[in-house]
Amino acid sequence: MLFMTHLSAGNPPLFMDFRKVWEDWEIADLAEKLGIKLFGSTLWEKRGFVDGDNSGSASFDWAAKPGASIEEIMKSIRLPQADSGYFPGGGNSVTFFSPGGIEGIAARLAYSSLSGMYSMIWDEAETQELPQKLAQAVADTSTPIWPHTFVTPKHATMTEYKQFAPANHFHMTWNLSAARFQYWMDLANVLSVTPWQEMPSFREGIDRPQPLLYLVNGGEDTTKRLRRRG
């Protein structure tokens, strides 16, 4: 998470529990039960979203849009009493709903003892803003007094996200370019895992050009494994 912050030149990190994947039909059913009329025009209605929430590791910055003042950020934050069953020491929790429209990269670092290598499961993503009553109902299905950020990946379907995004946490950083992230994975010899059917292998102007070294050695993953062995 911290290296994603450094790669983005210091943008605030968001650390979340990967709580629940809401498919489009699930959120439509919940809205109908609550008497909330949907029109199918928003991204979260079409593709669904992940309810990301955590006990306080989300930066306060995610309570408002990038560039917001401290005063504006704090207007959206509440500090309810902590869950005594989870935090027996007492104190307060931090809670807010992140606004929609924040774009960045959502990712999770994994390690396999079989290969001895790290992998990065990632996709570009955007935060979603639900009607207040619906947002609260979603929050109530997990831990309502923690921060909630509703995240929709750009390429992964919710079915793919359920299978391939590893539990239990994931991270998001805004204004981190895909190319810079890919260059870092090249230098660190980290496998780039993007098994999303909708994601092209190369997007000019977005992805870094694939190194010739990868092409002449059987592909990116094969080359990185050879480098690991060597």
Secondary structure, 3 states (H helix, E strand, C coil): CHHHHHHCCCCCEEEEEEEEEECHHHHHHHHHHHCCCCCCCCHHHHHCEEEEECCCCCCHHHHCCCCCCHHHHHHCCECCECCCCCCCCCCECCECECCCCCEEEEEEEEEECCCCEEEEEEEEEEEECCCHHHHHHHHHCCCCCCCEEEEEECCCCHHHHHHHCCCCEEEEEECCCHHHHHHHHHHHCCEEECCCCCCCCCCCCCCCCCCHHHHCCCCHHHHHHHHHHC
